[in-house]
Amino acid sequence: MADAPVLGATTTGSSPKKVKLDDSAFGAKFSGSLVHQSVRAEQAARRRGTAATKTRGKVSGGGAKPWRQKGTGRARAGSNRSPVWTGGGVAFGPHPRSYTFKVNRKEQRAALRSALSLHAERGSIAILDAGAFDVPKTRQARELLESWGQPRGTLVVLTAAEANAALSFRNLARVAVLTPESVGVSDLLAAASLVVSESALEGLSARTGKPRSNGEEQG
């Protein structure tokens, strides 16, 4: 069972306080194919899909034939809205669409467990004592990260109720602050280190699903 140091907690001895991580969420085997599929789905869902072009039926002009069919020495032309004309329509151009595709819940949970377990295996995850932030204080947040010694970028996961801690971390360079509900697999993989509050840890673990004894998942 992996453990993680607690940042901001008061210690009575030389050894820092540590928290045991749930093996069902932080001890899974890494599945590259599921992680890749989930990251693709998350990135595709973020695409706006608003690119649009006008076909020859939507541009202005047309109506009359530019010149008669024969006798001018020029190529035949039926409309100045043709895609081969400057100012004409666009053939096979992009149109508004949705890029989203579905990844089933069981695969999403397995990919999330893989990403969390990767941080646990590397020792790049820490638990934050959010109660140490009575008021927002960026200097205190920076000192905690520096004392931990892990590289940035850092992803800090906090609940909505832990506003003082969120305000303390959000102005630091290469630090992102998210709630447990909005953390994606791509966010975890992009972060070199992960800091999670004790309350957010429960929410994040709940999203991974707990396998039953027969191998299936609950919820």
C-alpha positions as CSV (number, residue, x, y, z in Angstrom):
1,M,0.0,0.0,0.0
2,A,1.4,3.4,-1.0
3,D,1.4,6.4,1.2
4,A,1.7,10.2,0.7
5,P,3.2,12.9,2.8
6,V,0.9,15.5,4.4
7,L,1.7,19.2,3.6
8,G,0.9,21.8,6.1
9,A,0.4,19.4,9.0
10,T,2.1,20.0,12.3
11,T,4.6,17.2,13.2
12,T,5.8,16.2,16.6
13,G,9.0,14.5,15.4
14,S,11.5,14.6,12.6
15,S,9.5,12.3,10.4
16,P,6.6,13.9,8.4
17,K,3.1,12.8,8.8
18,K,1.9,10.4,6.0
19,V,-1.5,9.1,4.8
20,K,-2.1,5.6,3.5
21,L,-3.6,5.6,0.0
22,D,-6.4,3.3,-1.0
23,D,-5.1,0.5,-3.1
24,S,-8.3,0.2,-5.1
25,A,-7.7,3.8,-6.4
26,F,-3.9,4.2,-6.2
27,G,-2.6,0.7,-6.6
28,A,-4.0,-0.2,-10.1
29,K,-1.9,-1.5,-13.0
30,F,-1.3,1.1,-15.7
31,S,-3.4,0.6,-18.8
32,G,-1.9,2.6,-21.7
33,S,-4.7,1.9,-24.1
34,L,-7.5,3.0,-21.8
35,V,-5.6,6.1,-20.7
36,H,-5.0,7.0,-24.4
37,Q,-8.7,6.6,-25.2
38,S,-9.8,8.7,-22.3
39,V,-7.4,11.5,-23.0
40,R,-8.6,11.6,-26.7
41,A,-12.2,11.7,-25.5
42,E,-11.5,14.6,-23.1
43,Q,-9.6,16.6,-25.6
44,A,-12.2,16.0,-28.3
45,A,-14.9,17.2,-25.9
46,R,-13.1,20.4,-25.4
47,R,-13.0,21.3,-29.1
48,R,-15.5,24.0,-30.0
49,G,-16.3,22.6,-33.4
50,T,-17.4,26.0,-34.7
51,A,-15.3,26.3,-37.9
52,A,-17.5,27.0,-40.8
53,T,-17.2,27.8,-44.5
54,K,-19.8,28.8,-47.1
55,T,-20.6,26.5,-50.0
56,R,-21.5,27.9,-53.5
57,G,-25.1,27.9,-52.5
58,K,-24.4,30.4,-49.6
59,V,-22.1,33.0,-51.1
60,S,-23.5,36.1,-52.9
61,G,-23.5,36.4,-56.6
62,G,-24.5,34.0,-59.3
63,G,-27.8,34.3,-61.1
64,A,-26.7,35.2,-64.6
65,K,-24.1,33.2,-66.6
66,P,-20.9,35.3,-66.6
67,W,-20.6,35.1,-70.4
68,R,-22.1,33.1,-73.3
69,Q,-21.1,29.5,-73.6
70,K,-19.3,29.7,-77.0
71,G,-17.4,32.2,-79.1
72,T,-15.4,34.1,-76.4
73,G,-12.3,32.0,-76.4
74,R,-12.5,31.6,-72.6
75,A,-13.3,28.6,-70.6
76,R,-17.0,27.7,-70.0
77,A,-18.4,29.3,-66.8
78,G,-21.9,28.9,-65.4
79,S,-21.6,31.0,-62.2
80,N,-19.2,33.2,-60.4
81,R,-20.1,31.3,-57.2
82,S,-18.0,28.3,-58.4
83,P,-15.3,27.1,-56.0
84,V,-12.7,27.7,-58.7
85,W,-13.5,31.5,-58.8
86,T,-12.1,34.0,-56.4
87,G,-14.9,34.9,-54.0
88,G,-16.8,31.7,-54.8
89,G,-17.9,29.0,-52.5
90,V,-15.6,26.5,-50.7
91,A,-15.8,22.8,-51.7
92,F,-15.6,20.3,-48.9
93,G,-14.9,22.9,-46.3
94,P,-15.5,22.5,-42.5
95,H,-18.9,22.9,-41.0
96,P,-20.0,23.1,-37.3
97,R,-19.9,19.7,-35.7
98,S,-19.4,17.9,-32.4
99,Y,-16.1,16.0,-32.0
100,T,-17.2,14.1,-28.9
101,F,-17.3,10.4,-28.7
102,K,-18.3,8.1,-25.9
103,V,-16.0,6.2,-23.5
104,N,-18.0,3.9,-21.2
105,R,-18.0,4.5,-17.5
106,K,-16.0,1.4,-16.6
107,E,-13.2,2.4,-19.0
108,Q,-13.2,6.0,-17.7
109,R,-12.8,4.8,-14.1
110,A,-10.0,2.4,-15.0
111,A,-8.2,5.1,-16.8
112,L,-8.5,7.4,-13.8
113,R,-7.2,4.7,-11.5
114,S,-4.2,4.3,-13.9
115,A,-3.4,8.0,-13.8
116,L,-3.7,8.2,-10.0
117,S,-1.7,5.0,-9.5
118,L,1.1,6.4,-11.7
119,H,1.5,9.4,-9.3
120,A,1.5,7.1,-6.3
121,E,4.1,4.8,-7.9
122,R,6.4,7.8,-8.6
123,G,5.9,9.3,-5.2
124,S,4.6,12.6,-6.8
125,I,1.4,12.8,-4.8
126,A,1.0,14.6,-1.5
127,I,-2.0,15.3,0.8
128,L,-2.7,18.9,1.8
129,D,-4.0,20.0,5.2
130,A,-6.3,22.7,3.8
131,G,-7.2,23.7,7.4
132,A,-3.7,25.3,7.6
133,F,-5.0,28.1,5.4
134,D,-7.1,30.4,7.7
135,V,-6.8,33.1,5.1
136,P,-5.6,33.1,1.5
137,K,-1.8,33.3,1.6
138,T,0.2,32.7,-1.6
139,R,3.5,32.8,0.2
140,Q,2.5,30.0,2.5
141,A,1.4,27.9,-0.5
142,R,4.7,28.5,-2.3
143,E,6.7,27.5,0.8
144,L,4.8,24.2,1.1
145,L,5.5,23.3,-2.5
146,E,9.2,24.2,-2.1
147,S,9.6,22.2,1.1
148,W,8.0,19.2,-0.7
149,G,10.6,19.4,-3.4
150,Q,8.6,18.0,-6.3
151,P,8.9,19.6,-9.8
152,R,6.1,21.7,-11.3
153,G,3.7,21.8,-13.0
154,T,1.6,20.9,-10.1
155,L,-2.1,20.1,-10.0
156,V,-3.9,21.0,-6.8
157,V,-7.2,19.4,-6.1
158,L,-9.5,21.1,-3.6
159,T,-13.2,21.0,-2.8
160,A,-15.3,24.1,-3.3
161,A,-15.4,24.6,0.5
162,E,-11.6,25.0,0.7
163,A,-11.7,28.5,-0.9
164,N,-8.8,29.9,1.2
165,A,-6.4,27.2,0.0
166,A,-7.6,27.5,-3.6
167,L,-7.0,31.3,-3.5
168,S,-3.5,30.7,-2.1
169,F,-2.4,28.3,-4.8
170,R,-4.0,29.7,-7.9
171,N,-1.6,32.6,-8.4
172,L,1.5,30.4,-8.4
173,A,3.3,29.8,-11.7
174,R,2.8,26.4,-13.2
175,V,0.1,25.5,-10.6
176,A,-3.4,24.6,-11.6
177,V,-6.3,24.3,-9.1
178,L,-9.3,22.0,-9.8
179,T,-12.2,20.4,-7.9
180,P,-12.4,16.6,-7.7
181,E,-15.4,16.6,-10.0
182,S,-13.5,18.4,-12.8
183,V,-10.2,16.5,-12.8
184,G,-9.7,14.5,-15.9
185,V,-7.2,11.9,-16.9
186,S,-5.4,14.4,-19.2
187,D,-5.0,16.8,-16.3
188,L,-3.4,14.1,-14.1
189,L,-1.0,13.1,-16.9
190,A,0.0,16.6,-17.7
191,A,0.9,17.3,-14.0
192,A,4.4,16.5,-12.8
193,S,3.2,16.4,-9.2
194,L,-0.2,16.2,-7.6
195,V,-1.5,17.8,-4.3
196,V,-4.9,16.7,-3.0
197,S,-6.7,17.8,0.1
198,E,-8.1,15.2,2.5
199,S,-11.7,16.1,1.5
200,A,-10.9,16.1,-2.2
201,L,-9.1,12.8,-1.9
202,E,-12.4,11.1,-0.8
203,G,-14.2,12.6,-3.8
204,L,-11.4,11.7,-6.2
205,S,-11.3,8.1,-4.9
206,A,-15.1,7.8,-5.2
207,R,-14.9,8.6,-8.9
208,T,-12.6,5.7,-9.6
209,G,-15.2,3.1,-8.4
210,K,-14.4,0.4,-6.0
211,P,-14.2,-3.1,-7.5
212,R,-16.3,-5.8,-6.0
213,S,-14.9,-9.2,-5.0
214,N,-16.1,-10.6,-8.4
215,G,-14.1,-8.0,-10.3
216,E,-17.0,-5.7,-11.2
217,E,-17.3,-2.1,-10.0
218,Q,-19.7,-0.5,-7.7
219,G,-21.8,2.5,-8.5
